[in-house]
Amino acid sequence: MCDDELDFTIARLGECRIPSPMSGVRFTRDDDRVLYHATLDGIQAWMGNSHKSAAPPAMETAGPREMLFFDPGTLACGIVTCGGLCPGLNDVIRAVVVSLHRHYGVRTVYGFRFGYEGLVRRMGHQPVRLTPESVQRIHESGGSMLGSSRGHQDASEMVEYLQELGVGILFAIGGDGTLRGAQKIGEEATRRGLKIGVIGVPKTIDNDVSFVQRTFGFETAVTEARRATYAANAEAEGARNGIGLVKLMGRDSGFIAAYSALVNNEVNFCLIPEVPFSLDTFLSALEQRLERRGHALIVVAEGAGQHLMGHSDERDASGNVKHRDIGAFLRHAIIDHFKQTGTAISLKYIDPSYAIRSVPATAHDSAFCLLLGQSAVHAGLSGRTNMVPSFWNHQFTHVPIALAVSERKKIDPQGALWSSVIASTGQPPDMR
């Protein structure tokens, strides 16, 4: 997306007139900004496009505001988690609840069960009341204490239920589909003239939300994936012509696979959706690796190599294209190839996907979740809406949902990250 299309303006419900009850903290000014471009080349390119009279693109800085839009003493809030599980979901729920209670004195917080279904009254899922006591230990467990679901619900029904419950701010924790749903809720509330703030919290284990440097759960996923790559490498090294094959999450973006290759530089081949490869070229390179070293370790993202298996029109409840199983496809292709060449191999295939996404967050990820949840609360109390707290240039910021869902963030095949993966694995730079 070019600079001219970047609009980081955050929607507001109205003027802030209520002093914040927080004390002893550093308040963030409304005009504090974090630059979008982090490099001199980026700034110079922007200046070269006749923008010299305007300010460079920048995001609002996140943090507590001195003045609030909502009166915390009369405010009710809601929290919902949607989509697949992800490490850190409970940490974010806990952070939002504790911040609402202890920082602002908000006493009514509803937890909506099983995703957006919980926001539709006729579904029959009764919301639970959340307190600091009820969420005290939830961060020690994986999953979501509220449950989750995929699929779209009618925005008007959800807004009616929020209005009935007197909810002033909804915190929607989820990925691309969840954020689009949150955007529709916010737009429907605006259409009805309701002062309901909608704050999305970007959740995707794949780290593929645009204008968000890092999403919660990603670091934990890479940490857990290391167990699988270590095991696969041990199996490969322990057998003559041993091959370890590990399939990791990454429907459209290969960040988990790429960073797993960097974490364990025993990985010899990293296959991701952003970089197409020819099966014959890959098998030839694998054959050369076995001849040279006698073992190989392969990491493949779930969305890689889909062009090799034919087009699929099937979609899940969230509207995502259902990908064919590249892990099983490669396993059979590798076995068949070496059978034809008369080479005996020992192949071990590991798919740790659901084990990875259901574990508790690592310590660093847990701290990140806390700060992300607090940033969401500060934004919501100040009347901001239709936005997500982001992490950009190592600072917490605000981003409109419209930008966050504008496109999926992907690895640049010409960028520094992929160059580092090629250098680490030693795989051919072009396997098309």
C-alpha positions in Angstrom: 0.0 0.0 0.0 1.4 3.4 -1.0 1.8 6.3 1.4 -1.0 8.2 -0.2 -3.5 5.5 0.8 -2.4 5.4 4.4 -4.9 7.0 6.7 -4.2 6.4 10.4 -7.0 8.6 11.6 -8.8 6.9 14.6 -12.6 7.3 14.9 -13.8 8.9 18.1 -17.2 8.7 19.8 -17.0 12.3 21.0 -15.2 14.8 23.2 -13.4 13.6 26.3 -14.7 15.5 29.3 -14.2 13.2 32.3 -10.9 13.2 34.2 -9.1 9.9 34.4 -9.1 8.2 37.9 -5.6 6.9 37.1 -2.8 8.6 39.0 1.0 8.4 39.2 1.2 7.4 35.5 2.6 9.0 32.4 -0.4 10.1 30.3 -0.1 10.0 26.5 -1.0 13.2 24.6 -3.5 12.9 21.8 -0.9 14.3 19.4 1.8 11.8 20.3 2.8 9.9 17.2 5.0 6.9 16.1 6.4 7.2 12.6 5.3 4.6 10.1 8.6 4.6 8.3 11.5 3.3 10.4 14.3 3.9 7.9 15.9 7.0 6.4 15.2 5.5 2.9 11.5 5.3 3.7 11.4 8.9 4.8 13.4 10.1 1.8 11.1 8.1 -0.6 8.1 9.7 1.0 9.7 13.2 0.7 10.5 12.5 -2.9 6.8 12.0 -3.7 5.9 15.7 -3.3 4.8 15.4 0.4 7.3 18.1 1.7 4.5 20.3 3.1 2.7 17.5 5.0 3.7 15.5 8.0 5.0 12.0 7.3 2.6 9.1 7.9 2.4 8.2 11.6 0.3 6.2 14.0 -1.3 7.5 17.2 0.7 6.4 20.3 -1.2 4.1 22.7 -1.5 4.7 26.4 -3.7 6.2 29.1 -5.3 9.6 28.4 -5.8 12.3 31.0 -9.4 12.8 29.9 -12.0 10.1 29.2 -15.1 9.9 27.1 -16.8 7.3 29.2 -17.7 7.6 32.9 -16.1 4.5 34.4 -18.6 4.5 37.3 -21.6 3.8 35.0 -19.8 1.9 32.2 -20.4 -1.7 31.2 -18.0 -3.5 28.9 -18.0 -6.8 27.0 -15.2 -9.2 25.9 -15.5 -11.8 23.1 -12.9 -14.2 21.6 -13.4 -15.6 18.1 -11.7 -17.9 15.6 -9.1 -20.5 16.3 -7.3 -20.8 19.6 -4.0 -19.0 20.2 -1.5 -18.8 23.0 -2.2 -15.7 25.1 -6.0 -15.5 24.7 -6.5 -15.9 28.5 -3.7 -13.4 29.2 -5.5 -10.7 27.1 -8.9 -11.4 28.7 -7.2 -11.1 32.1 -5.4 -7.9 31.2 -8.6 -6.2 30.0 -10.6 -7.2 33.0 -8.0 -6.3 35.6 -7.2 -2.9 33.8 -10.9 -2.0 33.6 -11.4 -2.8 37.3 -8.2 -1.6 38.9 -7.2 1.3 36.6 -10.7 2.8 36.0 -13.1 1.3 38.5 -15.4 -0.3 35.9 -17.4 -2.9 37.7 -19.6 -4.5 35.0 -17.7 -6.7 32.5 -19.5 -9.3 30.4 -17.7 -12.3 28.9 -19.6 -13.5 25.8 -19.4 -17.2 25.2 -18.4 -19.0 22.0 -17.4 -16.1 19.8 -19.9 -13.9 18.1 -22.6 -16.5 18.8 -22.6 -15.1 22.3 -23.6 -11.7 21.1 -26.8 -13.1 19.5 -29.5 -13.4 22.1 -31.4 -16.2 20.4 -28.4 -18.5 20.5 -28.9 -18.8 24.2 -25.4 -18.4 25.4 -25.6 -16.5 28.7 -22.8 -14.0 29.2 -20.6 -14.5 32.3 -19.7 -11.7 34.7 -15.9 -11.2 34.8 -14.0 -9.9 37.8 -10.4 -9.8 38.8 -11.0 -12.8 41.0 -12.6 -14.9 38.3 -9.7 -14.3 35.9 -6.9 -14.5 38.5 -5.3 -17.7 37.3 -6.6 -18.1 33.8 -3.3 -17.0 32.2 -1.7 -20.2 33.5 -3.9 -22.2 31.0 -4.1 -22.3 27.3 -7.2 -21.7 25.2 -9.9 -19.2 26.0 -12.0 -19.3 29.2 -14.9 -17.8 27.1 -14.7 -20.4 24.4 -14.6 -19.5 20.7 -16.3 -20.1 17.4 -16.0 -19.3 13.7 -18.6 -17.9 11.4 -20.5 -14.6 10.7 -23.4 -13.3 12.8 -25.8 -10.5 11.9 -24.4 -7.2 13.1 -27.9 -5.7 13.9 -28.7 -8.6 16.2 -25.4 -8.2 18.0 -25.8 -4.4 18.4 -29.3 -4.9 19.7 -28.0 -7.3 22.4 -25.2 -4.9 23.4 -27.7 -2.1 23.7 -30.0 -4.2 25.8 -27.2 -5.1 28.2 -26.0 -1.4 28.3 -22.5 -2.3 26.9 -20.5 0.8 26.1 -17.3 -0.8 24.9 -16.9 -4.2 23.2 -13.4 -5.8 23.1 -13.2 -8.3 20.2 -10.2 -10.5 20.3 -9.5 -12.3 17.1 -7.9 -12.4 13.6 -8.9 -11.0 10.2 -12.5 -12.3 10.2 -13.1 -11.2 13.8 -11.8 -7.7 13.1 -14.1 -7.4 10.0 -17.0 -8.5 12.2 -16.0 -5.9 14.8 -15.9 -3.3 12.1 -19.4 -4.1 11.1 -20.6 -3.9 14.7 -19.0 -0.5 15.0 -20.5 0.7 11.8 -24.0 -0.6 12.8 -23.8 1.2 16.1 -22.8 4.4 14.4 -25.7 4.0 11.9 -28.1 3.7 14.9 -26.6 6.7 16.6 -25.3 4.6 19.6 -22.2 5.5 21.5 -20.7 2.0 21.6 -17.0 1.8 21.2 -15.5 -1.3 19.4 -11.9 -2.1 20.1 -10.4 -5.1 18.3 -7.4 -6.9 19.7 -5.4 -8.5 16.8 -5.0 -12.2 17.4 -3.3 -14.5 14.9 -0.8 -17.2 15.5 0.4 -16.6 11.9 1.5 -13.0 12.7 -0.2 -11.9 9.4 -2.2 -8.8 10.4 -1.2 -5.7 8.5 0.3 -2.7 10.2 1.0 -4.8 13.3 4.6 -5.6 13.8 3.9 -8.6 16.0 0.8 -10.3 17.2 0.4 -12.1 20.5 0.9 -15.9 20.5 3.4 -15.8 17.7 6.5 -16.0 19.9 5.0 -18.9 21.8 4.2 -20.7 18.6 7.8 -20.4 17.4 9.0 -21.6 20.8 6.7 -24.6 20.8 7.5 -25.4 17.1 11.2 -25.7 18.1 10.3 -28.9 20.0 9.0 -30.4 16.8 12.0 -29.4 14.7 14.4 -30.7 17.4 12.6 -34.0 17.5 12.4 -34.3 13.7 16.1 -33.5 13.4 17.1 -36.1 16.0 15.1 -38.7 14.1 16.7 -37.7 10.8 20.3 -37.8 12.2 19.6 -41.2 13.8 18.9 -43.0 10.6 20.6 -43.7 7.3 19.2 -41.3 4.8 16.9 -39.9 7.5 14.4 -37.2 6.7 12.5 -35.1 9.2 9.4 -33.4 7.8 7.5 -30.9 10.0 4.3 -29.1 9.0 3.6 -25.8 10.8 0.8 -23.3 10.8 0.8 -20.6 8.2 -2.2 -20.5 5.9 -1.1 -17.5 3.8 2.0 -16.3 5.6 5.1 -18.3 6.5 6.3 -16.4 9.5 6.2 -19.4 12.0 8.0 -21.6 9.5 10.6 -18.9 8.7 11.4 -18.1 12.3 11.5 -21.8 13.2 14.2 -22.3 10.6 16.2 -19.5 12.2 15.6 -20.8 15.8 16.9 -24.2 14.7 19.5 -23.7 12.1 19.6 -27.5 11.5 16.6 -26.9 9.1 17.7 -27.5 5.5 14.6 -26.6 3.6 11.9 -24.0 4.6 8.9 -23.9 2.3 6.4 -21.1 2.7 3.3 -19.8 0.8 5.0 -16.6 -0.4 7.7 -18.5 -2.3 6.4 -21.0 -4.9 8.6 -24.1 -5.6 8.7 -26.8 -8.2 8.3 -30.3 -6.8 10.9 -31.7 -9.1 13.4 -29.0 -8.2 12.8 -29.5 -4.5 13.1 -33.3 -4.7 16.3 -32.9 -6.7 17.8 -30.6 -4.1 16.7 -33.0 -1.3 18.4 -35.9 -3.1 21.6 -33.9 -3.4 21.4 -33.0 0.4 21.1 -36.7 1.3 24.0 -37.6 -1.0 26.1 -35.0 0.7 25.1 -35.3 4.4 23.0 -38.4 4.8 20.1 -36.7 6.5 17.7 -33.7 6.0 15.3 -31.6 7.9 12.3 -29.9 6.2 9.9 -27.4 7.6 6.8 -26.5 5.6 4.0 -24.0 6.3 0.5 -25.3 5.8 -0.3 -22.9 3.0 2.9 -23.7 1.0 2.8 -25.6 -2.3 -1.0 -25.4 -2.8 -0.4 -24.9 -6.6 1.0 -28.5 -6.7 -2.3 -30.0 -5.5 -5.0 -28.3 -7.5 -7.3 -25.4 -6.7 -9.8 -25.7 -3.9 -13.0 -23.7 -3.6 -13.9 -25.0 -0.1 -14.0 -22.5 2.7 -14.3 -22.8 6.5 -16.9 -21.0 8.6 -14.7 -17.9 8.7 -14.6 -17.7 4.9 -10.9 -18.8 4.7 -10.0 -21.1 1.8 -9.5 -24.7 3.0 -6.0 -25.6 2.0 -5.0 -29.2 1.0 -2.6 -31.0 3.3 0.8 -30.1 2.0 2.5 -32.2 4.7 0.8 -35.4 3.6 1.4 -34.6 0.0 5.1 -34.0 0.5 5.5 -37.2 2.6 4.0 -39.3 -0.2 5.9 -37.4 -2.9 9.3 -37.9 -1.1 8.6 -41.6 -0.4 7.6 -42.2 -4.1 10.6 -40.3 -5.4 13.2 -42.2 -3.5 11.4 -45.5 -4.2 11.8 -44.8 -7.9 15.5 -44.0 -7.5 16.0 -47.2 -5.4 17.3 -45.2 -2.4 16.2 -46.5 1.0 15.1 -43.6 3.3 13.7 -43.2 6.8 11.1 -40.4 6.9 9.4 -39.1 10.0 6.5 -36.7 9.6 5.4 -34.4 12.5 2.4 -32.2 12.5 2.2 -30.3 15.9 -0.3 -27.7 14.8 -3.0 -28.0 17.5 -0.5 -28.8 20.2 1.2 -25.5 19.5 -1.9 -23.2 19.5 -3.4 -24.5 22.7 -0.5 -24.1 25.1 -0.1 -21.2 27.6 1.9 -18.2 26.5 5.6 -17.9 27.2 6.7 -15.3 29.8 7.6 -12.7 27.2 4.4 -13.3 25.2 2.4 -13.0 28.4 3.9 -9.6 29.2 3.2 -8.5 25.7 -0.5 -9.6 26.1 -0.7 -7.6 29.3 0.5 -4.4 27.6 -1.7 -5.0 24.6 -4.8 -5.5 26.7 -4.1 -2.4 28.7 -3.6 -0.4 25.5 -7.0 -1.6 24.3 -8.6 -0.5 27.6 -7.0 2.9 27.5 -8.2 3.4 23.9 -11.7 2.3 24.7 -12.2 4.6 27.7 -11.0 7.6 25.7 -13.8 7.0 23.2 -11.8 5.6 20.4 -13.6 3.0 18.2 -13.2 0.8 15.1 -9.5 0.4 15.9 -6.9 -2.1 17.2 -4.0 -1.5 19.5 -0.9 -2.3 17.5 2.8 -2.7 18.0 4.9 -0.8 15.6 8.6 0.3 15.6 8.7 -1.2 19.1 6.0 1.0 20.5 2.3 0.4 21.1 0.1 2.4 18.7 -3.5 2.7 17.4 -4.5 1.5 13.9 -7.9 1.7 12.2 -9.5 -1.7 11.7 -9.9 -0.8 8.1 -6.2 -0.7 7.6 -5.5 -3.8 9.7 -7.7 -5.9 7.5 -6.8 -4.2 4.2 -4.5 -7.1 3.3 -2.6 -9.9 4.9 0.9 -9.3 6.0 3.3 -11.6 4.2 7.0 -12.3 4.0 8.8 -10.4 1.3 10.7 -12.9 -0.8 13.2 -10.1 -1.6 13.4 -8.9 2.0 15.9 -9.4 4.8 14.0 -12.1 6.7 13.8 -14.5 3.7 17.4 -13.8 2.8 18.4 -14.8 6.4 16.3 -18.0 6.0 18.1 -18.9 2.7 21.5 -18.2 4.3 20.6 -20.3 7.4 19.2 -23.3 5.6 21.5 -23.4 2.6 18.6 -24.3 0.4 18.6 -23.1 -3.3 17.5 -19.5 -3.4 15.1 -20.3 -6.3 13.3 -23.7 -6.4 10.8 -22.8 -9.1 
